[in-house]
Amino acid sequence: MKVDYIIVGLGLAGIALAERLEARNKSFVVFDDESQHSSRTAAGAYNPVILKRFTPVWNGPEQIEVALPFYQQLAEKLKVKLDFPVLTKKVFKSIEDQNNWFAASDKPRLQDYLDPKLDQASYEGVIAEFGFGNVRNTGWIDTNVLLDHYRLHLQNSDQVRFETFEYEQLDVKDGILYKDIKAEKIVFCEGYGITKNPYFRHLPLNGTKGEVLIIEAPELDIDFQVKSTIFVLPLGNHRYKVGATFNWADKTSDPTEAGKSELLEKLKKVITVPFNIVNHRAGIRPTVKDRRPLVGIHPDFKNVAIMNGLGTRGVMIAPTVSEQLLDHIDLGTPLDPEIDINRF
Ligand SMILES: Cc1cc2nc3c(=O)[nH]c(=O)nc-3n(C[C@H](O)[C@H](O)[C@H](O)COP(=O)(O)OP(=O)(O)OC[C@H]3O[C@@H](n4cnc5c(N)ncnc54)[C@H](O)[C@@H]3O)c2cc1C
């Protein structure tokens, strides 16, 4: 079999790259073994404001401008709904918190998102002693529907192999040769799975485990995301996604009792109504020391590239950096030094 590209990993990174390749009429085959669960676990939220500090996310508005049309096109192609715009309500903890919000909502890069008015409405079952600040133009992408349908799409066109990519079988000296496949290039998109990759495991991707719950709360009826020390995201039918934990020590993808307890403890400070737990998931976010993606070409092997390090914001970042990586490979367009692996 001969293809232009091999992609290893079919999370948000691999999907974005595959889509960009398809748009450029390049042939490819993808490998995925479901050993990592970050894209499956993600809340899929997009929001260009860091609500802990009321500061802009790195390149946030620019990334969203690329990401939303990207997911819209993908939704049309896969014939599913992927984008769910929802208002985000930041719960204030104090008067000082409110004042910081007013100051931040004046900043040019945040004006489109932070509503300067204090929201003091009360919502049945939600605790907010000091009211809310509303963040506009936010929402979430249903990453599970995306993964399920994209896998099927590739399966139907015979462009995917659901198996572990065995690095020791790869020959990169004269073009790319892997078992029965000859390719021009290979791009690794394995998320935290990079730690097993002999070509790129030297890069400082440390990984941060996160756990989420899906709860059913019959008496809670809100159509906005509540953002406090945790988020409560409405999924419809009185179901809500609740998350997330941040654990830097545990590198497994198994949900834990400790993670669940932490989320329940925090949830009780946000809602007052009864609920059942419907699901509990965990995954490792591919986080990098300097909080920037890991994108670029291997220094010794010009046919070997990487797209990783999407951290806590894969939904927003993947559509932009996939295009940048392919422009770099195809046209030699220099990469933004902030994302280029050459910085290490
Ligand atoms: C709890 C939690 C909440 C999150 N919330 C959000 C959010 O609200 N918004 C947001 O934008 N991001 C969020 N994220 C982050 C987001 O999940 C990541 O940025 C993104 O999913 C990373 O995508 P990826 O494709 O790089 O990695 P992954 O999703 O880890 O995908 C890598 C893929 O490669 C495969 N793979 C690895 N090694 C091999 C191999 N040797 N052979 C074959 N296949 C292999 C894996 O099976 C996997 O499918 C969250 C993450 C977590 C854990």
Ligand as a Chemical Component Dictionary entry (heavy atoms), coordinates in Angstrom:
data_LIG
# 
_chem_comp.id                   LIG 
_chem_comp.type                 NON-POLYMER 
_chem_comp.pdbx_formal_charge   0 
_chem_comp.three_letter_code    LIG 
# 
loop_
_chem_comp_atom.comp_id 
_chem_comp_atom.atom_id 
_chem_comp_atom.alt_atom_id 
_chem_comp_atom.type_symbol 
_chem_comp_atom.charge 
_chem_comp_atom.model_Cartn_x 
_chem_comp_atom.model_Cartn_y 
_chem_comp_atom.model_Cartn_z 
_chem_comp_atom.pdbx_ordinal 
LIG C1  C1  C 0 -10.836 15.744 32.038 1  
LIG C2  C2  C 0 -10.461 16.468 30.792 2  
LIG C3  C3  C 0 -11.183 17.576 30.403 3  
LIG C4  C4  C 0 -10.840 18.273 29.237 4  
LIG N1  N1  N 0 -11.618 19.321 28.843 5  
LIG C5  C5  C 0 -11.306 19.971 27.697 6  
LIG C6  C6  C 0 -12.144 21.020 27.230 7  
LIG O1  O1  O 0 -13.175 21.334 27.829 8  
LIG N2  N2  N 0 -11.784 21.656 26.079 9  
LIG C7  C7  C 0 -10.655 21.301 25.381 10 
LIG O2  O2  O 0 -10.385 21.900 24.350 11 
LIG N3  N3  N 0 -9.849  20.314 25.808 12 
LIG C8  C8  C 0 -10.153 19.653 26.947 13 
LIG N4  N4  N 0 -9.343  18.643 27.380 14 
LIG C9  C9  C 0 -8.050  18.429 26.676 15 
LIG C10 C10 C 0 -8.231  17.665 25.392 16 
LIG O3  O3  O 0 -8.787  16.430 25.709 17 
LIG C11 C11 C 0 -6.867  17.487 24.716 18 
LIG O4  O4  O 0 -6.267  18.726 24.442 19 
LIG C12 C12 C 0 -7.001  16.751 23.379 20 
LIG O5  O5  O 0 -8.021  15.819 23.418 21 
LIG C13 C13 C 0 -5.723  16.051 23.000 22 
LIG O6  O6  O 0 -5.930  15.394 21.782 23 
LIG P1  P1  P 0 -4.798  14.496 21.160 24 
LIG O7  O7  O 0 -5.350  13.964 19.886 25 
LIG O8  O8  O 0 -3.508  15.212 21.126 26 
LIG O9  O9  O 0 -4.575  13.304 22.221 27 
LIG P2  P2  P 0 -5.492  12.055 22.606 28 
LIG O10 O10 O 0 -6.893  12.398 22.723 29 
LIG O11 O11 O 0 -4.809  11.427 23.788 30 
LIG O12 O12 O 0 -5.364  11.088 21.355 31 
LIG C14 C14 C 0 -4.199  10.369 21.066 32 
LIG C15 C15 C 0 -4.609  9.111  20.329 33 
LIG O13 O13 O 0 -3.432  8.391  19.936 34 
LIG C16 C16 C 0 -3.637  7.016  20.154 35 
LIG N5  N5  N 0 -2.336  6.366  20.311 36 
LIG C17 C17 C 0 -1.354  6.672  21.183 37 
LIG N6  N6  N 0 -0.302  5.860  21.004 38 
LIG C18 C18 C 0 -0.616  5.016  19.992 39 
LIG C19 C19 C 0 0.056   3.948  19.328 40 
LIG N7  N7  N 0 1.328   3.588  19.634 41 
LIG N8  N8  N 0 -0.585  3.304  18.344 42 
LIG C20 C20 C 0 -1.855  3.644  17.959 43 
LIG N9  N9  N 0 -2.519  4.665  18.546 44 
LIG C21 C21 C 0 -1.923  5.331  19.545 45 
LIG C22 C22 C 0 -4.485  6.984  21.407 46 
LIG O14 O14 O 0 -5.202  5.779  21.538 47 
LIG C23 C23 C 0 -5.426  8.165  21.197 48 
LIG O15 O15 O 0 -6.599  7.804  20.537 49 
LIG C24 C24 C 0 -9.691  17.884 28.500 50 
LIG C25 C25 C 0 -8.997  16.756 28.880 51 
LIG C26 C26 C 0 -9.359  16.033 30.006 52 
LIG C27 C27 C 0 -8.596  14.790 30.371 53 
# 
loop_
_chem_comp_bond.comp_id 
_chem_comp_bond.atom_id_1 
_chem_comp_bond.atom_id_2 
_chem_comp_bond.value_order 
_chem_comp_bond.pdbx_ordinal 
LIG C1  C2  SING 1  
LIG C2  C3  SING 2  
LIG C2  C26 DOUB 3  
LIG C3  C4  DOUB 4  
LIG C4  N1  SING 5  
LIG C4  C24 SING 6  
LIG N1  C5  DOUB 7  
LIG C5  C6  SING 8  
LIG C5  C8  SING 9  
LIG C6  O1  DOUB 10 
LIG C6  N2  SING 11 
LIG N2  C7  SING 12 
LIG C7  O2  DOUB 13 
LIG C7  N3  SING 14 
LIG N3  C8  DOUB 15 
LIG C8  N4  SING 16 
LIG N4  C9  SING 17 
LIG N4  C24 SING 18 
LIG C9  C10 SING 19 
LIG C10 O3  SING 20 
LIG C10 C11 SING 21 
LIG C11 O4  SING 22 
LIG C11 C12 SING 23 
LIG C12 O5  SING 24 
LIG C12 C13 SING 25 
LIG C13 O6  SING 26 
LIG O6  P1  SING 27 
LIG P1  O7  DOUB 28 
LIG P1  O8  SING 29 
LIG P1  O9  SING 30 
LIG O9  P2  SING 31 
LIG P2  O10 DOUB 32 
LIG P2  O11 SING 33 
LIG P2  O12 SING 34 
LIG O12 C14 SING 35 
LIG C14 C15 SING 36 
LIG C15 O13 SING 37 
LIG C15 C23 SING 38 
LIG O13 C16 SING 39 
LIG C16 N5  SING 40 
LIG C16 C22 SING 41 
LIG N5  C17 SING 42 
LIG N5  C21 SING 43 
LIG C17 N6  DOUB 44 
LIG N6  C18 SING 45 
LIG C18 C19 SING 46 
LIG C18 C21 DOUB 47 
LIG C19 N7  SING 48 
LIG C19 N8  DOUB 49 
LIG N8  C20 SING 50 
LIG C20 N9  DOUB 51 
LIG N9  C21 SING 52 
LIG C22 O14 SING 53 
LIG C22 C23 SING 54 
LIG C23 O15 SING 55 
LIG C24 C25 DOUB 56 
LIG C25 C26 SING 57 
LIG C26 C27 SING 58 
# 
